[in-house]
């Protein structure tokens, strides 16, 4: 059974049935968040690899004069760029969450 973070009941008094979080449980949260950061960074790398492939195919389509396909693929490239930016923003938020958990560990 995992520890419960809220050790006070609604009236503010200590609830004897609830346990205070341990440093180990906070460490588990930090480990989990760090794994999430790593996963999103890996995903962002995969998105960037996809963008590189799109760039290569775009160049080929444009050199062949296949503008309709190039235009459609360019929209996909823009969506990949947006996805990459979202992943970067997610990493920032996860790092903020990790910092908050780290602060909880030391308070």
C-alpha positions as CSV (number, residue, x, y, z in Angstrom):
1,X,0.0,0.0,0.0
2,X,1.5,3.3,-1.0
3,X,1.6,6.2,1.5
4,X,-1.1,8.9,1.3
5,X,0.2,12.4,0.8
6,X,-2.5,14.2,2.8
7,X,-1.9,13.3,6.5
8,X,-4.5,15.6,7.9
9,X,-8.3,15.1,7.9
10,X,-10.8,17.8,6.8
11,X,-10.6,19.4,10.2
12,X,-6.9,19.9,10.1
13,X,-6.2,17.3,12.8
14,X,-3.7,14.4,12.2
15,X,-5.4,11.3,10.9
16,X,-3.8,8.4,12.7
17,X,-4.7,6.0,9.8
18,X,-2.7,7.9,7.2
19,X,1.0,7.8,6.8
20,X,3.3,10.7,6.0
21,X,5.1,10.3,2.7
22,X,8.5,8.9,2.9
23,X,11.6,10.2,1.2
24,X,11.5,6.9,-0.7
25,X,8.1,7.6,-2.1
26,X,9.1,11.1,-3.2
27,X,12.2,9.5,-4.8
28,X,9.8,7.2,-6.7
29,X,7.9,10.2,-8.0
30,X,11.2,11.9,-9.0
31,X,12.2,8.7,-10.8
32,X,8.9,8.5,-12.6
33,X,9.0,12.1,-13.7
34,X,12.5,11.7,-14.9
35,X,11.5,8.7,-17.0
36,X,8.7,10.8,-18.5
37,X,11.2,13.5,-19.4
38,X,13.4,10.9,-21.1
39,X,10.5,9.4,-23.0
40,X,9.4,12.8,-24.3
41,X,12.9,13.7,-25.3
42,X,13.1,10.4,-27.2
43,X,9.8,11.2,-28.8
44,X,11.0,14.6,-29.8
45,X,14.1,13.0,-31.4
46,X,11.8,10.7,-33.4
47,X,9.7,13.7,-34.5
48,X,12.8,15.5,-35.7
49,X,13.9,12.3,-37.6
50,X,10.5,12.3,-39.3
51,X,10.9,16.0,-40.2
52,X,14.2,15.2,-41.8
53,X,12.6,12.4,-43.9
54,X,9.8,14.8,-44.9
55,X,12.4,17.4,-46.0
56,X,14.1,14.8,-48.2
57,X,10.9,13.7,-49.8
58,X,9.7,17.3,-50.2
59,X,12.9,18.1,-52.1
60,X,12.3,15.1,-54.4
61,X,8.7,16.0,-55.0
62,X,9.5,19.6,-55.8
63,X,12.3,18.7,-58.2
64,X,9.9,16.4,-60.0
65,X,7.3,19.2,-60.1
66,X,4.7,17.3,-58.1
67,X,3.4,20.4,-56.4
68,X,0.1,19.1,-55.0
69,X,1.8,16.3,-53.1
70,X,4.6,18.7,-52.0
71,X,2.0,21.1,-50.7
72,X,0.2,18.4,-48.8
73,X,3.5,17.0,-47.4
74,X,4.5,20.5,-46.4
75,X,1.4,20.7,-44.2
76,X,2.5,17.5,-42.6
77,X,5.9,19.1,-41.9
78,X,4.3,22.1,-40.3
79,X,2.3,19.7,-38.1
80,X,5.5,17.9,-37.1
81,X,7.1,21.2,-36.2
82,X,4.2,22.0,-34.0
83,X,4.4,18.5,-32.4
84,X,8.1,19.1,-31.7
85,X,7.4,22.4,-30.1
86,X,4.6,20.8,-28.0
87,X,7.1,18.1,-26.9
88,X,9.6,20.8,-25.9
89,X,6.9,22.5,-23.8
90,X,6.0,19.2,-22.2
91,X,9.6,18.6,-21.2
92,X,9.6,22.1,-19.6
93,X,6.4,21.3,-17.6
94,X,7.7,17.9,-16.5
95,X,10.9,19.5,-15.3
96,X,8.9,22.0,-13.4
97,X,7.0,19.1,-11.8
98,X,10.3,17.4,-11.0
99,X,11.5,20.6,-9.3
100,X,8.4,20.8,-7.3
101,X,8.8,17.1,-6.2
102,X,12.4,17.8,-5.3
103,X,11.3,20.8,-3.2
104,X,8.8,18.6,-1.4
105,X,11.6,16.1,-0.6
106,X,13.6,18.8,1.1
107,X,10.7,20.5,3.0
